[in-house]
Amino acid sequence: MNTTIKSPKVYLIGAGPGNPELITVKAVKAITKADVILCDRLVSPEILETYVNKDAEVIYVGKECSKNASTPQSHINTLMVDYALRNKTVVRLKGGDVSIFSNILDELQSLKQNHIPYEIIPGITAALGAAAFAGMPLTARGYSTSVRFLTYYKSEILTEEYWKELATTNDTLVFYMSKGNLTGLVEKFRQLSVSDDKKIAVVEQATTPYQKVYTSSFDDFNKTLGNRNFASPSLVIIGKIVHLHEEFSWLENTEKEGLYFKSVENGSLIPNPQNFFEYAV
């Protein structure tokens, strides 16, 4: 089998879920030789400070839909193609894994249409980082045999039949980009009589110095967590494996308040006034 590829002009890279130590060696090698970095919001600033060449140009192309301040995907595609056609080595740097709930397909199509060689470098996706740092093995024997990655940012994404199946499955369910509709998500499962042995966990700012984990039964959720405004990003985990958090959690909730990642306004990133890079491990 011939696996030879042309020398890439664009690297599509997953930077991991937050903790800068979770980036891969392969990703670091590509970042250090890049001329241009097109960087998403959910990328640790320490990765940029540590590995980006001092002569490289860093362009922030973050997305934060809750603030209506996202960089248009068409603009990102244009930047990526234009720099590559100028013979620049481009890194498209995304939080988590590059292929999980990202717009990589649009970017691949743009690169293919313009005959630009590329390479995809995977990263630790948020679900794996959050579950590991919360002590919840996603497919623990006797608790779950599989895991599903989903999103629920608008009701029409999932059909009624699929909702019914989700309420009865023994799979672990991980919901991305769903904190804004969390009350509706919980109510949907309650209406469908979700089993009492399943719990819900919300992991705020997973793997960062601001990580907090909240767990609840479905019946108690509105009373204990229903009015909480969870920080971005937050990941929702549903299933029997949430019970394991109490037994195997190895990282206590921080007492710090604040946001680890920069915020997006008017298509740009606003620097966080405080840099906290200390970790508990």
C-alpha positions in Angstrom: 0.0 0.0 0.0 1.4 3.4 -1.0 0.9 5.9 1.7 3.1 8.7 0.3 1.5 12.1 0.3 2.6 15.5 -1.0 4.3 17.8 1.5 1.3 19.4 3.2 0.6 23.1 2.9 -2.2 23.0 5.5 -2.3 21.0 8.7 -5.7 20.6 10.3 -4.9 20.0 14.0 -6.8 19.2 17.2 -5.2 20.9 20.2 -6.9 18.9 22.9 -9.6 19.8 25.4 -7.8 22.6 27.3 -4.8 21.4 29.3 -1.8 22.3 27.1 0.0 19.1 28.1 -2.6 17.1 26.3 -1.5 18.2 22.8 0.2 15.5 20.8 3.9 15.5 19.8 2.9 15.4 16.1 0.7 18.5 16.5 3.6 20.4 18.2 6.0 19.5 15.4 3.5 20.9 12.8 2.8 24.1 14.8 6.5 24.9 15.2 7.1 25.0 11.5 3.9 26.9 10.5 4.0 30.4 8.9 0.4 31.1 9.7 -1.9 29.8 12.6 -5.7 30.1 12.2 -6.7 29.5 15.8 -10.1 28.7 17.3 -11.3 30.0 20.7 -11.0 26.8 22.6 -7.2 26.4 22.3 -5.0 26.9 25.4 -3.1 30.2 25.1 -0.1 28.4 26.5 0.1 26.2 23.4 0.5 29.4 21.3 3.0 31.0 23.7 5.1 27.9 23.9 5.2 26.3 20.4 4.4 29.0 17.7 7.4 30.3 15.8 8.1 33.9 16.7 7.9 34.9 13.0 4.6 33.2 12.5 1.3 35.1 12.1 -1.5 34.1 14.5 -5.0 34.9 13.3 -7.9 34.3 15.7 -11.0 32.9 14.0 -13.0 31.9 17.1 -16.6 31.0 17.3 -19.0 31.7 20.2 -22.5 31.3 19.0 -24.0 32.4 22.3 -22.6 35.9 21.8 -23.4 36.0 18.0 -19.7 36.8 17.5 -18.5 33.9 15.4 -16.0 34.2 12.5 -17.9 33.1 9.4 -16.7 29.8 8.1 -16.4 31.1 4.6 -13.9 33.7 5.9 -11.8 31.0 7.5 -11.8 28.9 4.3 -10.7 31.9 2.3 -7.8 32.7 4.7 -6.7 29.1 4.7 -6.7 28.8 0.9 -5.1 32.3 0.2 -2.2 31.7 2.6 -1.5 28.2 1.2 -1.6 29.5 -2.4 1.0 32.1 -1.3 3.3 29.1 -0.4 2.8 29.5 3.3 2.6 26.6 5.7 -0.8 26.9 7.4 -2.0 25.4 10.6 -5.8 25.3 11.2 -5.8 24.9 15.0 -9.0 23.7 16.7 -9.9 22.8 20.3 -10.4 19.1 21.1 -10.2 16.8 18.1 -10.3 18.3 14.6 -13.1 16.0 13.4 -15.6 16.0 16.2 -18.3 18.7 15.9 -16.2 21.0 13.8 -16.5 22.4 10.3 -13.7 20.3 8.9 -15.7 19.1 6.0 -16.1 22.6 4.7 -12.4 23.2 5.0 -11.5 19.9 3.4 -13.7 20.7 0.4 -12.1 24.1 0.0 -8.6 22.6 0.1 -9.6 19.9 -2.4 -11.2 22.3 -4.8 -8.0 24.4 -4.8 -5.6 21.4 -5.1 -3.9 22.2 -1.8 -2.2 19.3 0.0 -3.2 18.8 3.6 -2.8 16.6 6.6 -5.2 15.9 9.5 -3.7 15.5 12.9 -6.2 14.2 15.6 -6.4 15.5 19.1 -8.0 14.4 22.4 -11.6 15.3 22.0 -13.5 17.1 24.9 -15.5 14.0 25.7 -12.5 11.9 26.5 -10.7 14.7 28.3 -13.7 15.6 30.5 -14.5 12.0 31.3 -10.9 11.2 32.2 -10.5 14.2 34.4 -13.8 13.5 36.1 -13.0 9.8 36.8 -15.8 8.5 34.6 -14.7 5.7 32.2 -17.1 6.1 29.3 -17.5 2.4 28.5 -16.9 0.9 32.0 -17.8 -2.8 32.0 -21.2 -3.4 33.6 -22.1 0.3 33.2 -22.0 0.9 29.4 -20.8 -1.0 26.3 -20.7 2.0 24.0 -20.7 5.8 23.9 -22.4 8.3 21.6 -21.3 11.9 20.9 -24.3 14.2 20.3 -25.4 17.8 20.3 -28.6 19.5 21.2 -28.6 23.2 20.3 -31.9 23.2 18.6 -34.9 20.8 19.0 -35.2 19.7 15.4 -31.8 18.0 15.4 -33.2 14.8 16.9 -36.4 13.0 15.9 -39.0 11.9 18.4 -38.2 8.3 17.7 -34.5 8.9 18.3 -35.3 10.6 21.6 -37.2 7.6 22.8 -34.3 5.3 21.9 -31.8 7.6 23.7 -34.0 7.5 26.9 -33.9 3.7 27.0 -30.4 2.9 25.7 -27.6 1.7 28.1 -25.0 3.7 26.0 -23.2 6.6 27.6 -24.4 9.8 26.0 -22.2 12.8 25.7 -23.7 16.1 24.6 -21.6 18.8 23.1 -22.7 22.5 22.7 -25.8 21.8 24.7 -25.5 23.9 27.9 -27.9 26.5 26.6 -30.7 23.9 26.2 -29.8 21.8 29.3 -33.2 22.3 31.1 -35.0 21.2 28.0 -32.7 18.3 27.5 -33.3 17.1 31.1 -37.1 17.6 30.8 -37.1 15.6 27.5 -35.5 12.6 29.2 -37.9 12.9 32.2 -40.9 12.9 29.9 -39.6 9.7 28.4 -39.2 8.1 31.8 -35.5 7.7 31.8 -34.3 5.0 34.1 -33.5 6.0 37.8 -30.1 4.4 37.6 -28.9 7.0 35.1 -27.5 10.3 36.2 -26.5 13.5 34.5 -23.1 15.2 34.9 -22.0 18.7 33.7 -18.3 19.2 33.3 -17.3 22.9 33.1 -14.1 23.9 31.4 -12.8 20.3 31.4 -9.0 19.7 32.0 -8.3 23.4 32.7 -7.5 25.0 36.1 -11.2 26.0 36.3 -12.7 22.6 35.9 -15.8 21.9 38.0 -18.0 18.8 37.8 -21.7 18.8 38.9 -23.8 15.6 39.1 -27.5 15.1 39.7 -30.4 12.7 39.3 -32.9 13.7 36.6 -35.6 14.2 39.3 -33.4 16.6 41.3 -31.8 18.5 38.5 -34.1 21.5 38.4 -33.9 21.9 42.2 -30.1 21.5 42.4 -28.7 22.8 39.1 -31.6 24.1 37.0 -30.8 27.8 37.7 -27.1 27.5 37.2 -25.4 29.4 34.3 -22.7 26.9 33.4 -19.4 28.3 32.1 -18.3 27.8 28.5 -17.4 25.2 27.4 -19.4 22.7 29.3 -20.0 19.1 28.4 -23.0 17.0 29.5 -22.6 13.3 30.2 -25.6 11.0 30.8 -25.7 7.4 31.9 -24.9 4.9 34.6 -21.2 5.7 34.5 -21.8 9.1 36.2 -22.1 7.1 39.4 -18.4 6.3 39.1 -17.5 10.0 39.5 -18.0 9.9 43.2 -15.8 6.8 43.6 -13.0 7.5 41.1 -12.8 11.3 40.8 -9.1 12.2 41.3 -9.3 15.9 40.8 -11.3 18.1 43.2 -13.5 21.0 41.9 -11.5 24.2 41.9 -12.5 27.1 44.1 -11.4 29.5 41.4 -14.0 31.5 39.4 -13.4 32.7 35.9 -13.0 31.7 32.3 -9.9 29.9 31.0 -10.5 30.5 27.4 -10.7 33.9 25.7 -14.0 35.4 24.8 -15.1 36.3 21.2 -16.5 39.7 20.4 -17.0 41.1 16.9 -15.1 38.3 15.3 -11.9 38.7 17.4 -10.6 37.2 20.6 -10.5 39.3 23.8 -7.4 38.3 25.9 -8.1 36.9 29.3 -6.6 39.4 31.9 -5.4 36.5 34.0 -3.2 33.7 33.0 -3.6 30.6 35.1 -1.5 27.7 33.9 -0.9 25.8 37.2 -2.4 22.4 37.3 -3.2 20.0 40.1 -1.3 17.2 38.6 
